[in-house]
Amino acid sequence: MRRCAWPLLRLPARAGLVPRHGGAAAARLRPVAAASSSSSAGGDGSSRAPDTSLFVPVPLKPVGDAAEEDVGAELTRPLDKGEVLKNLNKFYKRKEIQRLGAENGLDARLFHQAFISFRKYIMESSSVSADLHIILNDICCGAGKVCLLGHVDDLFPFFLRHAKQIFPMLDCMDDLRKISDLRLPPNWYPDARAIQRKIIFHAGPTNSGKTYHAIQRFLSAKSGIYCGPLKLLAHEIFQKSNDANVPCDLVTGEERVYANEDARQAPHIACTIEMCSTNTPYEVAVIDEIQMIRDPARGWAWTRALLGLCAEEIHVCGEAAAIDLVTELMYTTGEEVEVRNYKRLTPLTVLDDALESLDNLQPGDCIVCFSKNDIYSVSRQIEARGLECAVIYGSLPPGTKLEQAKKFNDPDDPCKILVATDAIGMGLNLCIKRIIFNSIVKPTINEKGEKEIDSITTSQALQIAGRAGRYGSSFKQGEVTTMHRDDLVQLKEILSEPVRPVKAAGLHPTPEQIEMFAYHLPDATLSNLIDIFVSLSQVDGLYFVCNIDDFKFLADMIQHIPLNLRSRYVFCTAPLNRKEPFVCTTLLKFARQFSRNEPLTFDWLCRHTKWPLAAPKNIKELVHLEAVHDVFDLYLWLSYRFMDMFPDAVLVRDIQKKLDDIIQIGVCNITKLIRTSQSAAAPGTAAVVSENFPLSRTKRDTGMVLDRHDAKSTEALSITAEVLGERRAKNLKAYRSATRQEDLKSHGRGSLANRLLREGLLTQEMLRQLESEWQDQHRNGRYGLGSKRGDQNSSKEMGKKKK
């Protein structure tokens, strides 16, 4: 069966048919080059040149000692490899040959790689084909003679054939371009194009009731599907529907919950947007948060739903900034868009004063941070003031988020403060009076997969700030401010700017497209296939290809494991955070076990995760529990794609709920975990950065201590680091210091220095001496320890005390 669009070049079989002169050879080769060039261009002058740096050569082994006789040597004579090498190098340097190579798709990079491989093949093979042997012999024998028997240009057909063997994409570029042509996505969904759909855009800010009106139509329809960005949102609609006596199923990547006890599919479905079906007909479909169609990683899911859902009515909810793009996209499908605008139901005020101090916190306040370290630091400071706070951040399990939200919303609960990341921007109903931005700078990932740190966008600021003063809550008005005075001016500027219009919708290669690519390039890795696909892909101005770095990371990670392409593709689309080593390692083990056709049982998973697990004692253990929860999520996600290989989904879901309860215990005691982490002296405990220690500064100081300190005991090193921290802490207000001392007295624990004092391993005199030495060095601009003599004296005294 032919794998490529072009047939291989027919090569001269007899010496007598080979052109004798360079000019004639070049003339004969030009028509071949022209035809090949025409085919590779695909007849479309607008197609861009491929990124040939992505073309990985297929190894071609030289011919070893053949059992059969060397026919070429019998017809002529054995080749002089020295002469052959000289003539091959002449061939490489010929400008005419380089030009012919370029006409056949070999740019300078590919031409060089192909020649190196061609030369190595000839020089290391014990024999070559008879026709190539005869050509090489004629060239070598005729070198330097007036009547040339052969010319180096006569090698070009053989060179081109070799180049296409190691770069098979050269021989099927036309087909590859057609497969990766993404300029007409509406045509991918014939079922949706077969009906006339009504598109209704519900546009408005947060807390404007836009989604409420769409859901009312969803509930009144005979059948419907809700597509949301989060499991929390899908679960909320699932509950609302069934509470309203409208049977509704829940479908997420990890589970399917049937409304009917006999597991019959209900006419209504609430799902995460990646899980929506484009083949099932519905009366009404709701697509929530449509502005996420521009998301660099997940935007393709909104594009697929908008173009492909087979529903009579499509209700789209989101920011007004997406109206123009949705209208343009629907114009390409021949469908009109009806826009319904909504205004915020409660007023939102930007305050003129920043919070500046946590002393000014009020019930109903929510402090928004953009990093876990800030979450830990702020929550501990709040509880040091005798206030309870709830904590919500992205990596917490959905159940824990809901419990923390419930705790904060409960008017009878003493917890009146919330510390959260921008995870509260959607998916949770919270009774917030005032949003306080701890910072307005957030790390983000751009379309190229690069990490950037920049101010939050107007869209992000409005999404978060809009959570204050929710309609129907006890707060009739929302307020927003910042922690620091300087940030407030910039926040006002951000909120006053118009939201940038959504200009393009995301796309992602489908499994079918990648399979067709693999058919033409069977030796390429999945990561390389994706790279070549994106390089050759063509999109119009309304679309962009989503960032595929996470996909490629997983593809490279499991490349060595023998899997069929479809299974490999599924594993690479698994939703996991590649920054979590434990989760990535687990996926690798899943794939390896899967490749051996060995089912991943409940017992195997328990052994791997060391289940059952205890409540966390420090932040490091809490983070690990969150990772284990993600592992259970990963198992459930795979169980719905490979049911026979991941057979124990029910049991895993049960222990995941238990793990959720354990994590809730840890989050409720998060400040205790932070204190334990900061005071722990054992190696490997998690380091939590307090408000007074910028991360880079903390690392630098620790490094200098390690470089300059030569104490014999690890206790002395820990004591010194603690003294550094306590010295800096003196810059805080007096009440915080008093609170800390009171905490030490009441709880019988605290910093490492205090613990060592209680255990008799450190004296007050030693502590004062260390602090005094550090102060002297600090005044001189040094952050190391005191003199070597002082270190030795301290070590001796500590040693005596131990004895």
VOGU-3710 file (C-alpha; in Angstrom, 3 decimals, decimal comma):
1> mrrcawpllr> 0,000/0,000/0,000  1,339/3,421/-0,877  2,062/5,644/2,112  2,808/8,830/0,220  1,332/10,861/-2,588  4,350/10,725/-4,881  5,921/7,629/-6,440  9,628/7,233/-5,942  11,816/8,428/-8,790  12,563/5,807/-11,420
11> lparaglvpr> 16,318/5,363/-11,560  18,431/4,391/-14,603  18,966/0,646/-14,562  21,794/0,394/-17,100  25,031/2,241/-17,416  24,357/2,992/-21,043  21,281/5,064/-20,156  23,110/7,337/-17,750  23,881/10,848/-19,098  27,573/11,320/-19,857
21> hggaaaarlr> 27,963/15,051/-19,332  27,138/17,406/-16,495  25,119/19,765/-18,652  22,963/16,977/-20,052  22,487/15,495/-16,598  21,310/18,805/-15,256  18,981/19,257/-18,208  17,452/15,831/-17,695  16,980/16,452/-13,971  15,222/19,784/-14,284
31> pvaaasssss> 11,845/18,420/-15,436  11,841/15,985/-12,499  12,658/18,792/-10,092  9,958/21,009/-11,508  7,326/18,304/-11,172  8,342/17,540/-7,616  8,365/21,181/-6,649  4,896/21,649/-8,049  3,580/18,721/-6,074  5,159/19,758/-2,789
41> aggdgssrap> 3,671/23,212/-3,053  0,282/21,652/-3,298  -0,749/23,996/-6,046  -1,303/26,746/-3,478  1,072/29,633/-3,637  -0,193/30,901/-0,291  1,021/27,849/1,664  3,941/28,686/3,887  7,240/26,861/3,849  7,460/24,136/6,521
51> dtslfvpvpl> 9,758/24,442/9,496  12,318/21,875/8,406  14,044/21,948/11,788  11,184/19,690/12,910  11,963/17,045/10,290  13,749/14,204/12,073  15,662/11,893/9,698  14,785/8,213/9,703  17,943/6,141/10,348  18,990/4,112/7,288
61> kpvgdaaeed> 21,481/1,361/8,041  24,337/0,717/5,609  24,355/-2,632/3,820  26,495/-5,186/5,650  28,267/-8,232/4,247  25,683/-9,486/1,801  25,142/-13,177/1,235  24,573/-12,520/-2,453  27,377/-11,512/-4,803  28,144/-7,863/-5,514
71> vgaeltrpld> 26,669/-7,575/-9,023  28,077/-4,078/-9,570  31,601/-5,211/-8,765  31,285/-8,186/-11,143  30,109/-5,958/-13,998  32,798/-3,339/-13,409  35,297/-3,558/-10,574  35,377/-2,934/-6,792  35,022/0,715/-5,852  37,968/2,757/-4,649
81> kgevlknlnk> 36,386/4,300/-1,506  38,992/7,076/-1,448  38,043/8,212/-4,968  34,352/7,789/-4,157  34,697/10,106/-1,130  36,426/12,796/-3,218  33,694/12,735/-5,835  30,895/12,734/-3,272  32,357/15,884/-1,744  32,503/17,464/-5,204
91> fykrkeiqrl> 28,861/16,562/-5,682  27,958/18,292/-2,389  29,699/21,530/-3,353  28,007/21,836/-6,749  25,730/24,914/-6,793  23,600/23,310/-9,487  22,973/20,306/-7,264  22,043/22,521/-4,298  19,583/24,405/-6,501  18,011/21,170/-7,714
101> gaengldarl> 17,743/20,017/-4,108  15,935/23,205/-3,148  13,478/22,716/-6,014  12,693/19,290/-4,581  12,023/20,571/-1,053  15,548/20,240/0,345  16,507/23,513/1,948  20,088/24,037/3,176  19,408/22,184/6,453  17,774/19,137/4,872
111> fhqafisfrk> 20,262/19,082/1,970  23,169/18,919/4,410  21,579/16,215/6,578  20,587/14,168/3,540  24,082/14,376/2,075  25,750/13,323/5,339  23,443/10,305/5,499  23,945/9,538/1,765  27,717/9,687/2,072  27,755/7,558/5,206
121> yimesssvsa> 25,502/4,984/3,547  27,798/4,635/0,521  31,082/4,675/2,449  30,012/2,185/5,122  28,072/-0,239/2,906  29,903/-3,342/1,781  27,975/-3,135/-1,487  25,466/-0,824/-3,134  22,865/-1,394/-5,826  24,259/-2,327/-9,236
131> dlhiilndic> 23,094/0,882/-10,969  24,605/3,108/-8,276  27,820/1,056/-8,292  28,167/1,491/-12,075  27,563/5,263/-11,841  30,164/5,631/-9,092  32,645/3,521/-11,042  32,158/5,591/-14,221  32,651/8,827/-12,278  35,814/7,579/-10,569
141> cgagkvcllg> 37,301/6,069/-13,738  36,559/9,119/-15,856  37,914/11,649/-13,373  40,597/13,810/-14,983  40,056/12,360/-18,492  39,088/14,422/-21,520  36,235/12,080/-22,438  34,243/11,741/-19,246  32,603/8,424/-18,556  30,408/9,980/-15,912
151> hvddlfpffl> 29,741/13,202/-14,068  29,037/13,770/-10,357  25,669/15,314/-11,302  24,574/11,841/-12,366  24,341/10,954/-8,654  21,418/13,315/-8,044  18,565/10,806/-8,692  20,168/8,392/-6,216  20,740/11,182/-3,703  17,128/12,366/-4,020
161> rhakqifpml> 15,813/8,845/-3,524  17,930/8,497/-0,392  16,756/11,902/0,894  13,121/10,849/0,550  13,819/7,625/2,380  15,190/9,428/5,432  12,737/12,340/5,127  9,501/10,615/4,030  7,524/13,842/4,521  9,191/15,217/1,372
171> dcmddlrkis> 7,354/12,655/-0,702  3,911/13,404/0,723  3,997/17,102/1,566  0,884/17,751/-0,483  -1,143/15,259/1,573  0,268/16,565/4,848  -0,732/20,111/3,961  -4,268/19,021/3,169  -4,592/17,112/6,456  -3,337/20,081/8,496
181> dlrlppnwyp> -5,496/22,650/6,678  -7,617/24,148/9,485  -9,181/26,974/7,516  -12,764/25,641/7,470  -13,609/24,258/10,945  -17,404/24,597/10,422  -17,190/21,815/7,823  -15,951/19,391/10,494  -19,489/19,170/11,937  -21,929/18,032/9,215
191> daraiqrkii> -24,724/17,266/11,725  -24,743/20,844/12,967  -24,580/22,207/9,415  -27,601/20,086/8,465  -29,930/22,121/10,719  -30,655/25,832/11,088  -29,648/26,774/14,604  -30,756/29,845/16,537  -27,860/31,549/18,361  -28,664/33,737/21,382
201> fhagptnsgk> -25,804/35,615/23,065  -26,433/36,562/26,723  -23,832/39,309/27,286  -23,058/40,979/30,573  -20,631/41,307/33,491  -20,388/39,017/36,497  -23,536/38,993/38,644  -25,833/40,274/35,890  -28,165/37,270/35,629  -27,132/36,333/32,088
211> tyhaiqrfls> -26,525/32,662/32,896  -29,709/32,521/34,980  -31,890/33,408/31,971  -30,113/30,853/29,760  -30,582/28,139/32,393  -34,294/28,921/32,672  -34,656/28,175/28,965  -32,543/25,030/29,455  -34,895/23,786/32,192  -38,050/24,472/30,158
221> aksgiycgpl> -36,820/22,586/27,081  -37,658/18,977/26,281  -33,943/18,200/26,066  -30,812/20,201/26,697  -27,115/20,283/27,410  -25,173/22,671/29,642  -21,461/23,093/28,875  -19,351/24,775/31,562  -15,641/25,316/32,162  -15,526/23,672/35,607
231> kllaheifqk> -16,773/20,526/37,315  -18,186/22,759/40,041  -20,390/24,626/37,561  -21,568/21,430/35,880  -22,363/19,940/39,288  -24,315/23,068/40,286  -26,534/22,880/37,177  -26,917/19,120/37,707  -28,243/19,723/41,221  -30,482/22,652/40,233
241> sndanvpcdl> -32,054/20,655/37,418  -32,845/17,617/39,504  -34,095/19,802/42,374  -36,487/21,385/39,848  -37,712/17,884/38,882  -35,947/18,055/35,532  -33,964/14,786/35,225  -30,384/15,689/34,365  -27,201/13,610/34,095  -23,761/14,823/35,108
251> vtgeervyan> -20,867/14,131/32,731  -17,287/15,170/33,494  -13,956/13,738/32,483  -13,854/11,617/35,622  -17,428/10,490/36,176  -20,944/10,060/34,845  -23,856/10,335/37,274  -27,274/9,252/36,011  -30,462/10,899/37,213  -32,386/7,664/36,563
261> edarqaphia> -31,713/4,709/38,809  -31,722/2,298/35,876  -28,844/4,267/34,254  -30,999/5,409/31,338  -29,725/8,612/29,769  -31,747/11,630/30,878  -32,904/14,184/28,285  -30,818/16,877/30,018  -27,063/16,766/30,580  -24,731/19,057/32,536
271> ctiemcstnt> -21,117/18,550/31,506  -17,687/20,066/31,384  -17,263/21,570/27,943  -14,647/19,095/26,731  -17,156/16,265/27,280  -20,050/17,579/25,191  -21,314/15,412/22,334  -21,564/16,953/18,873  -23,604/14,034/17,525  -26,565/13,995/19,942
281> pyevavidei> -29,482/16,296/19,022  -30,865/18,658/21,688  -33,537/21,313/21,800  -31,419/23,770/23,817  -27,691/24,036/24,482  -26,024/26,457/26,906  -22,348/27,369/26,469  -21,071/29,210/29,551  -18,103/31,615/29,766  -17,773/31,913/25,989
291> qmirdpargw> -14,891/34,413/26,341  -12,707/31,411/27,186  -12,757/30,568/23,484  -9,544/32,606/23,378  -7,846/30,556/26,120  -4,391/29,460/24,870  -4,804/25,928/26,223  -8,558/25,144/26,314  -10,059/27,518/23,765  -10,536/24,682/21,250
301> awtrallglc> -13,286/23,160/23,447  -15,456/26,299/23,182  -14,845/26,482/19,422  -15,898/22,853/19,054  -19,058/23,377/21,114  -20,050/26,595/19,344  -19,575/25,193/15,837  -20,530/21,585/16,481  -23,399/21,300/18,977  -26,455/19,893/17,261
311> aeeihvcgea> -29,164/21,949/19,011  -32,076/24,027/17,773  -31,138/26,854/20,136  -27,605/27,693/21,281  -27,522/30,023/24,304  -24,081/31,563/24,687  -23,188/33,323/27,962  -20,199/35,535/28,609  -18,503/38,877/28,233  -19,671/41,369/25,620
321> aaidlvtelm> -16,075/41,367/24,335  -16,825/38,059/22,559  -19,918/39,262/20,649  -18,078/40,326/17,486  -16,080/37,091/17,209  -19,127/34,875/17,783  -21,052/36,888/15,186  -18,204/36,460/12,683  -17,963/32,723/13,328  -21,707/32,270/12,917
331> yttgeevevr> -21,597/34,273/9,689  -19,344/31,539/8,251  -22,018/28,959/9,142  -24,895/31,049/7,784  -26,446/31,561/11,238  -27,512/34,848/12,804  -26,800/35,901/16,379  -29,366/37,530/18,657  -27,673/39,585/21,385  -29,289/40,155/24,781
341> nykrltpltv> -27,407/42,602/27,015  -27,560/42,526/30,804  -26,423/44,996/33,439  -25,013/44,198/36,857  -27,796/43,642/39,403  -25,961/45,200/42,355  -23,611/48,221/42,379  -19,842/47,702/42,551  -17,680/50,468/44,005  -13,928/50,899/43,768
351> lddalesldn> -12,846/52,336/47,124  -10,534/55,336/47,399  -8,421/53,824/50,166  -6,311/50,695/50,178  -6,555/48,268/53,099  -2,839/48,739/53,970  -3,113/46,658/57,162  -4,871/43,446/58,047  -6,097/45,254/61,163  -8,669/46,876/58,904
361> lqpgdcivcf> -10,345/43,643/57,826  -14,123/43,420/58,089  -16,606/40,524/57,963  -17,256/39,539/54,342  -13,767/40,485/53,126  -11,962/38,338/50,558  -8,233/38,762/50,014  -7,232/37,589/46,520  -3,679/36,286/46,096  -1,982/34,885/43,005
371> skndiysvsr> 0,372/32,374/44,641  0,184/29,681/47,296  2,960/31,294/49,318  0,877/34,455/49,601  -2,136/32,363/50,619  -0,122/30,717/53,389  1,398/33,984/54,588  -1,812/36,027/54,623  -3,903/33,303/56,266  -1,395/32,910/59,086
381> qieargleca> -1,271/36,658/59,690  -5,063/36,783/59,851  -5,330/33,982/62,382  -2,512/35,549/64,399  -4,987/38,381/64,972  -7,542/36,015/66,421  -9,685/35,843/63,251  -10,789/32,701/61,437  -10,460/32,528/57,668  -11,476/30,158/54,902
391> viygslppgt> -8,953/29,226/52,216  -9,636/28,436/48,553  -7,062/27,866/45,819  -6,987/26,073/42,497  -5,341/22,766/43,420  -7,819/21,992/46,198  -10,349/19,243/45,415  -13,816/20,511/44,417  -15,366/19,099/47,592  -12,911/21,007/49,780
401> kleqakkfnd> -13,589/24,224/47,871  -17,326/23,800/48,402  -16,853/23,127/52,124  -14,661/26,199/52,540  -17,207/28,290/50,610  -20,010/26,903/52,797  -18,047/27,753/55,929  -17,477/31,322/54,744  -21,107/31,815/53,651  -22,626/30,426/56,865
411> pddpckilva> -23,835/33,415/58,934  -23,572/31,327/62,122  -19,955/30,312/61,505  -17,282/32,513/63,129  -15,279/32,396/59,870  -15,914/35,762/58,221  -12,745/36,228/56,126  -11,808/34,445/52,890  -8,288/34,120/51,465  -8,352/32,833/47,904
421> tdaigmglnl> -6,701/32,807/44,524  -8,521/33,783/41,348  -10,127/30,313/41,552  -13,138/32,175/43,015  -13,596/33,953/39,675  -16,088/31,298/38,569  -17,784/28,187/39,888  -18,496/29,232/43,479  -21,341/31,266/44,960  -19,807/33,390/47,703
431> cikriifnsi> -21,253/36,065/49,998  -18,437/38,587/49,626  -18,770/42,232/50,604  -15,311/43,463/49,631  -12,641/42,095/47,300  -9,077/43,032/48,310  -6,320/42,394/45,770  -3,174/41,405/47,647  -1,327/42,013/44,377  -2,276/42,935/40,834
441> vkptinekge> 0,596/41,017/39,246  -0,029/37,459/38,102  2,107/34,818/36,331  0,470/33,655/33,093  1,204/31,366/30,145  1,018/32,992/26,713  -0,009/31,397/23,411  3,570/30,242/22,813  3,632/28,414/26,144  6,024/30,950/27,682
451> keidsittsq> 5,613/32,083/31,293  5,019/35,793/31,742  4,525/37,921/34,843  2,340/40,908/34,177  -0,496/42,954/35,603  -3,894/41,295/35,501  -6,050/42,137/32,516  -9,248/44,163/32,650  -11,228/41,007/31,989  -9,560/39,161/34,899
461> alqiagragr> -9,959/42,129/37,261  -13,661/42,483/36,450  -14,249/38,735/36,789  -12,705/38,667/40,278  -13,989/42,031/41,516  -17,469/41,150/40,315  -17,712/38,419/42,960  -18,364/41,118/45,588  -21,980/41,977/46,376  -23,629/38,949/44,795
471> ygssfkqgev> -27,305/39,399/44,041  -29,443/37,710/46,678  -26,713/37,688/49,334  -26,683/39,681/52,572  -24,484/42,330/50,924  -26,443/44,620/48,606  -23,351/46,399/47,336  -19,926/45,204/46,340  -16,635/46,932/47,056  -13,143/46,428/45,678
481> ttmhrddlvq> -9,754/47,730/46,763  -6,121/46,636/47,112  -3,836/45,750/49,986  -1,217/48,345/49,032  -1,787/51,998/48,208  0,375/51,978/45,073  -1,618/49,115/43,558  -4,941/50,923/43,987  -4,108/53,590/41,423  -3,174/50,948/38,871
491> lkeilsepvr> -6,242/48,839/39,676  -8,503/51,814/38,991  -6,788/52,270/35,629  -7,230/48,593/34,786  -10,926/48,576/35,715  -11,586/51,791/33,784  -10,173/50,394/30,540  -12,496/48,677/28,068  -12,212/44,895/27,899  -10,106/43,842/24,951
501> pvkaaglhpt> -12,270/42,211/22,296  -11,868/38,483/21,755  -10,253/38,250/18,330  -9,662/34,555/17,634  -10,950/31,109/18,594  -8,735/28,169/19,546  -8,293/24,981/17,538  -6,563/21,677/18,308  -5,608/18,761/16,057  -8,015/15,844/16,364
511> peqiemfayh> -6,989/12,204/16,874  -8,138/11,430/13,322  -5,866/14,109/11,876  -2,887/12,855/13,844  -3,616/9,274/12,757  -3,573/10,365/9,102  -0,276/12,132/9,725  1,129/8,971/11,302  0,012/6,956/8,266  2,298/9,061/6,099
521> lpdatlsnli> 5,086/9,341/8,701  5,077/5,973/10,498  8,523/6,407/12,038  7,903/9,820/13,608  7,238/10,205/17,327  3,887/11,607/18,467  5,560/14,776/19,707  7,251/15,220/16,336  3,968/14,558/14,499  2,294/17,328/16,496
531> difvslsqvd> 5,166/19,715/15,795  5,034/19,076/12,059  1,233/19,365/12,070  1,331/22,788/13,721  4,167/23,880/11,449  2,193/23,019/8,313  -1,246/24,023/9,623  -3,071/26,880/7,975  -5,722/28,911/9,827  -7,576/32,045/8,845
541> glyfvcnidd> -7,747/35,197/10,934  -10,616/33,981/13,108  -8,680/31,057/14,606  -5,392/30,104/16,235  -3,827/26,758/17,126  -3,864/26,193/20,895  -0,700/25,746/22,914  0,331/22,073/22,858  3,297/22,134/25,239  1,559/20,007/27,884
551> fkfladmiqh> 0,568/17,467/25,236  4,139/17,295/23,918  5,549/17,001/27,446  3,465/13,894/28,098  4,166/12,528/24,617  7,920/12,752/25,201  7,554/11,294/28,694  5,834/8,090/27,514  7,484/7,835/24,081  9,608/4,850/25,113
561> iplnlrsryv> 6,532/2,859/26,146  5,068/0,662/23,375  1,495/1,905/22,795  -0,693/2,145/19,735  -1,205/5,667/18,458  -4,799/6,130/19,641  -3,993/4,995/23,180  -0,869/7,144/23,231  -2,933/10,152/22,136  -5,453/9,560/24,942
571> fctaplnrke> -2,728/9,350/27,593  -1,230/12,603/26,300  -4,546/14,448/26,639  -4,901/13,464/30,303  -5,679/16,518/32,462  -2,779/16,844/34,846  -0,372/19,487/36,064  3,065/18,663/34,715  4,629/20,558/37,625  3,518/17,782/39,983
581> pfvcttllkf> 6,210/15,056/39,798  4,173/12,471/41,698  1,233/12,754/39,293  3,493/12,619/36,222  5,314/9,587/37,588  1,986/7,893/38,188  0,864/8,519/34,613  4,111/6,943/33,436  3,431/3,861/35,568  -0,161/3,729/34,322
591> arqfsrnepl> 1,050/3,757/30,717  3,706/1,103/31,351  1,235/-1,226/33,051  -1,308/-0,550/30,304  1,238/-1,454/27,607  1,730/-4,846/29,268  -2,022/-5,422/29,138  -2,093/-5,686/32,925  -5,208/-4,106/34,525  -4,560/-1,358/37,064
601> tfdwlcrhtk> -6,486/-2,618/40,053  -7,597/-0,931/43,254  -4,949/-2,838/45,237  -2,218/-1,688/42,867  -3,308/1,939/43,239  -3,450/1,679/47,026  0,090/0,293/47,127  1,337/3,054/44,845  -0,312/5,888/46,827  0,280/4,186/50,229
611> wplaapknik> -3,394/4,395/51,036  -4,811/4,814/53,676  -3,291/8,212/54,433  -3,291/10,202/57,652  -4,237/13,842/58,166  -1,374/16,178/57,163  1,027/17,432/59,832  2,661/20,130/57,684  2,271/21,906/54,370  4,417/19,399/52,523
621> elvhleavhd> 2,077/16,579/53,506  -0,973/18,657/52,533  0,498/19,314/49,083  1,186/15,581/48,713  -2,416/14,745/49,612  -3,585/17,149/46,909  -1,321/15,328/44,451  -2,771/11,955/45,504  -6,252/13,371/44,922  -5,126/14,332/41,411
631> vfdlylwlsy> -3,846/10,768/40,913  -7,290/9,418/41,806  -8,802/11,913/39,355  -6,393/10,661/36,702  -7,385/7,034/37,356  -11,088/7,903/37,058  -10,458/9,895/33,875  -8,684/6,947/32,287  -11,314/4,490/33,560  -13,929/6,112/31,332
641> rfmdmfpdav> -11,705/5,651/28,302  -10,219/2,222/29,083  -12,825/0,552/31,301  -11,284/-2,904/31,070  -7,802/-1,715/32,072  -8,940/0,603/34,888  -11,754/-1,539/36,315  -12,121/-0,247/39,882  -13,539/3,239/39,357  -16,242/2,783/42,007
651> lvrdiqkkld> -13,754/1,822/44,713  -11,392/4,644/43,753  -14,225/7,178/43,902  -15,057/6,019/47,414  -11,530/6,511/48,751  -11,280/9,818/46,885  -14,227/11,104/48,924  -12,465/9,977/52,100  -9,299/11,723/50,941  -11,342/14,872/50,313
661> diiqigvcni> -12,406/14,808/53,983  -8,785/14,398/55,094  -7,697/17,357/52,958  -10,527/19,448/54,435  -9,117/18,762/57,899  -5,723/19,963/56,725  -7,099/23,135/55,155  -9,119/23,952/58,267  -5,874/23,732/60,256  -3,700/25,335/57,598
671> tklirtsqsa> -2,094/27,894/59,907  -1,011/25,119/62,270  0,502/23,294/59,310  2,363/26,461/58,317  3,760/26,904/61,826  4,841/23,282/61,919  6,532/23,590/58,530  8,402/26,730/59,536  9,550/25,371/62,882  10,429/21,848/61,749
681> aapgtaavvs> 14,133/21,135/61,829  14,094/17,783/60,040  15,528/17,715/56,516  13,007/17,662/53,707  10,239/19,592/55,459  8,350/22,061/53,333  9,552/25,645/53,447  6,836/28,259/53,709  7,822/31,787/52,845  6,436/34,401/55,212
691> enfplsrtkr> 5,467/37,932/54,250  8,867/39,250/55,330  10,878/36,883/53,144  10,621/37,352/49,377  11,332/33,976/47,839  14,521/34,992/46,055  15,845/36,759/49,164  15,187/33,760/51,354  17,046/31,455/48,992  19,977/33,836/48,754
701> dtgmvldrhd> 20,311/34,239/52,522  20,121/30,493/53,083  22,773/29,940/50,445  25,106/32,463/52,072  24,618/30,836/55,453  25,525/27,464/53,975  28,583/28,877/52,234  30,004/30,780/55,183  28,958/28,655/58,103  31,214/25,850/59,201
711> akstealsit> 29,468/24,745/62,383  29,572/21,067/63,186  25,922/20,671/64,209  22,841/21,059/62,052  21,059/22,514/65,101  23,374/25,533/65,120  22,641/26,133/61,440  18,896/26,010/62,055  19,235/28,332/65,055  21,127/30,867/62,978
721> aevlgerrak> 18,505/30,833/60,241  15,831/31,341/62,871  17,724/34,287/64,359  17,863/35,862/60,917  14,108/35,530/60,628  13,402/36,828/64,099  15,651/39,830/63,571  13,758/40,804/60,434  10,470/40,239/62,208  11,300/43,116/64,577
731> nlkayrsatr> 10,320/45,497/61,811  6,686/44,387/62,220  4,233/46,175/64,466  4,464/45,532/68,195  1,105/43,838/68,453  2,179/41,037/66,103  5,214/40,306/68,220  3,019/40,199/71,303  0,592/37,869/69,560  3,424/35,564/68,621
741> qedlkshgrg> 4,678/35,391/72,221  1,168/34,738/73,468  0,823/31,981/70,913  4,036/30,423/72,179  2,823/30,480/75,741  -0,631/29,124/74,995  0,337/26,402/72,569  3,687/25,393/74,015  5,357/25,502/70,619  6,712/28,012/68,125
751> slanrllreg> 9,995/28,780/66,458  12,878/26,347/66,412  14,856/28,603/68,768  12,103/28,481/71,406  11,780/24,716/71,080  15,539/24,235/71,510  15,460/26,511/74,549  12,746/24,379/76,136  14,630/21,174/75,373  17,835/22,554/76,919
761> lltqemlrql> 19,802/22,385/73,658  20,201/26,175/73,531  20,748/28,800/76,220  19,521/32,371/76,281  23,141/33,506/76,348  23,929/31,557/73,162  20,858/32,989/71,458  21,789/36,560/72,430  25,355/35,991/71,249  24,185/34,687/67,865
771> esewqdqhrn> 21,790/37,588/67,474  24,464/40,109/68,473  26,941/38,655/65,990  24,370/38,721/63,221  23,524/42,364/63,987  27,199/43,327/63,806  27,590/41,589/60,452  24,337/43,146/59,202  25,628/46,652/60,007  28,761/45,902/57,985
781> gryglgskrg> 26,698/44,786/55,003  27,267/41,064/55,558  24,604/38,437/56,086  26,784/35,531/57,083  27,548/34,288/60,560  30,043/35,729/62,964  33,746/34,994/63,101  35,069/31,494/62,902  36,181/31,758/66,513  32,695/32,681/67,622
791> dqnsskemgk> 31,303/29,745/65,679  33,700/27,388/67,347  32,890/28,721/70,814  29,170/28,375/70,159  29,640/24,851/68,897  31,746/23,895/71,955  29,216/25,345/74,364  26,377/23,562/72,625  28,341/20,328/72,707  28,896/20,668/76,462
801> kkk> 25,211/21,372/76,992  24,262/18,265/75,026  26,542/16,143/77,160
//
